Amino acid sequence: MKNTLFKLMLLIMSISLITSCSSNNTQSQNTGLGAGTGAVVGGLAGSLVGAGTGQVVAIAAGAIAGGLVGGYIGHSMDNSDKAKMNQAMTSNPPNKPCQWKNKKTHTSYKITPTSKTMTYNGNPNCRTYTATTMASNGKKTVTNGIACQQTNGSWQAIKS
């Protein structure tokens, strides 16, 4: 059970990292996007726990925790972070990392596309990746997944 919850939390972070890079959102909009994504995934994780009243409590707790984690990640990314993330996923050859530190938030990022472009679920513009985030408080998060390029050029996590 802990393994499933851990994987779902990594999914929250992965989705938040990639989707918050998808446009020229403000930091406030990124926080909202990350919190919304995290709350949905956290609620889904909570639905896997227990039954009856206990399950309802688990869903609520999962949604709150997911919202907080997702909001934090979304808040930490700004337009320059989004541009670097998209550039790496679009242009870097497999296993060539792109890393940087946001001077405002003191968060370090490293994105490494780990495959060439491939077809996944009918989308021919997908890649596997590893994303690493080191928050200013020293907390490190590593996520592996598949992201696909959207029609607007942004990348969205599909599987983590």
Phi, psi and omega per residue, in radians:
M1 nan -0.764 3.115
K2 -1.062 -0.671 3.130
N3 -1.090 -0.733 3.118
T4 -1.116 -0.794 3.135
L5 -1.125 -0.686 3.111
F6 -1.077 -0.785 3.126
K7 -1.094 -0.682 3.127
L8 -1.180 -0.633 3.079
M9 -1.154 -0.679 3.062
L10 -1.106 -0.647 3.093
L11 -1.083 -0.756 3.101
I12 -0.975 -0.857 -3.094
M13 -1.153 -0.703 3.127
S14 -1.099 -0.860 3.132
I15 -1.062 -0.761 -3.131
S16 -1.107 -0.724 3.119
L17 -1.075 -0.834 -3.064
I18 -1.315 -0.790 -3.083
T19 -1.247 -0.514 3.119
S20 -1.254 -0.172 3.089
C21 -1.627 0.104 -2.895
S22 -1.479 -0.172 -3.133
S23 -2.778 -2.970 3.137
N24 -1.618 0.782 3.130
N25 -1.108 2.675 2.999
T26 -1.370 2.939 3.127
Q27 -1.052 -0.658 3.104
S28 -1.098 -0.742 3.111
Q29 -1.162 -0.661 3.086
N30 -1.089 -0.693 3.112
T31 -1.073 -0.790 3.129
G32 -1.112 -0.755 3.123
L33 -1.106 -0.797 3.120
G34 -1.123 -0.736 3.135
A35 -1.132 -0.737 3.126
G36 -1.104 -0.824 3.120
T37 -1.072 -0.797 -3.136
G38 -1.111 -0.692 3.136
A39 -1.125 -0.720 3.121
V40 -1.107 -0.875 -3.113
V41 -1.161 -0.680 3.104
G42 -1.111 -0.700 3.078
G43 -1.104 -0.708 3.085
L44 -1.104 -0.708 3.102
A45 -1.095 -0.740 3.121
G46 -1.095 -0.534 -3.125
S47 -1.192 -0.262 3.122
L48 -1.450 -0.102 -3.038
V49 -1.844 2.271 2.975
G50 1.102 -2.817 3.134
A51 -2.637 2.820 3.084
G52 1.087 -2.382 -3.106
T53 -1.070 -0.679 3.118
G54 -1.059 -0.646 3.135
Q55 -1.214 -0.685 3.114
V56 -1.079 -0.746 3.112
V57 -1.123 -0.736 3.138
A58 -1.113 -0.685 3.102
I59 -1.095 -0.809 -3.139
A60 -1.104 -0.779 3.135
A61 -1.119 -0.721 3.116
G62 -1.109 -0.717 3.135
A63 -1.137 -0.720 3.135
I64 -1.160 -0.854 -3.137
A65 -1.082 -0.779 3.129
G66 -1.087 -0.703 3.119
G67 -1.098 -0.713 3.131
L68 -1.155 -0.812 -3.134
V69 -1.140 -0.845 -3.134
G70 -1.084 -0.695 3.110
G71 -1.121 -0.690 3.114
Y72 -1.085 -0.811 -3.115
I73 -1.149 -0.805 3.122
G74 -1.048 -0.654 -3.118
H75 -1.191 -0.548 -3.050
S76 -1.318 -0.287 -3.094
M77 -1.669 2.376 3.034
D78 -2.054 -3.051 -3.050
N79 -1.030 -0.647 -3.141
S80 -1.188 -0.638 3.082
D81 -1.115 -0.765 -3.140
K82 -1.080 -0.743 -3.133
A83 -1.114 -0.742 3.135
K84 -1.148 -0.707 3.126
M85 -1.093 -0.845 3.134
N86 -1.115 -0.700 3.138
Q87 -1.082 -0.769 3.137
A88 -1.096 -0.788 -3.112
M89 -1.188 -0.547 -3.114
T90 -1.409 -0.728 -2.905
S91 -1.951 -0.465 -3.046
N92 -1.225 2.430 3.018
P93 -1.220 2.870 3.133
P94 -0.950 2.411 3.064
N95 1.194 0.236 3.021
K96 -1.760 1.915 -3.084
P97 -1.343 2.733 2.972
C98 -2.155 2.149 -3.139
Q99 -2.337 2.609 -3.118
W100 -2.803 2.889 3.067
K101 -2.164 2.251 3.096
N102 -1.341 2.057 -3.062
K103 -1.235 -0.418 3.118
K104 -1.373 -0.805 -3.057
T105 -1.695 -0.211 -3.108
H106 1.091 0.426 3.074
T107 -1.649 2.336 3.101
S108 -1.755 2.478 -3.140
Y109 -2.230 2.576 3.009
K110 -2.520 2.122 3.091
I111 -2.100 2.273 -3.136
T112 -2.258 1.866 2.983
P113 -1.128 2.312 -3.059
T114 -1.950 0.154 3.085
S115 -2.604 2.910 2.945
K116 -1.331 3.018 3.077
T117 -1.068 2.395 -3.116
M118 -2.464 2.915 3.075
T119 -1.635 2.278 3.095
Y120 -2.415 2.176 -3.112
N121 0.884 0.698 3.086
G122 1.493 -0.156 3.109
N123 -1.642 2.043 -3.085
P124 -1.394 0.010 -3.064
N125 -2.024 1.024 -3.119
C126 -2.103 2.715 3.101
R127 -2.549 2.635 2.942
T128 -1.465 2.727 -3.088
Y129 -2.675 2.847 2.919
T130 -2.179 2.220 3.110
A131 -2.052 2.283 3.113
T132 -2.163 2.301 3.088
T133 -2.170 2.310 3.062
M134 -2.099 1.851 -3.115
A135 -1.242 2.840 -3.114
S136 -1.093 -0.389 3.120
N137 -1.497 0.073 3.099
G138 1.604 -0.053 -3.131
K139 -1.317 2.178 -3.103
K140 -1.862 2.368 3.096
T141 -2.238 2.242 3.105
V142 -2.103 2.250 -3.130
T143 -2.282 2.365 3.020
N144 -1.990 2.455 3.134
G145 -2.988 -2.913 3.071
I146 -2.121 2.298 3.071
A147 -2.160 2.566 3.123
C148 -2.138 2.475 3.127
Q149 -1.345 2.319 -3.141
Q150 -1.558 2.969 -3.096
T151 -1.090 -0.435 3.130
N152 -1.508 0.069 3.102
G153 1.641 -0.219 3.131
S154 -1.378 2.864 3.133
W155 -1.931 2.422 -3.132
Q156 -2.221 2.318 3.082
A157 -1.184 2.269 -3.129
I158 -1.878 -0.644 -3.098
K159 -2.539 2.390 3.116
S160 -2.358 nan nan
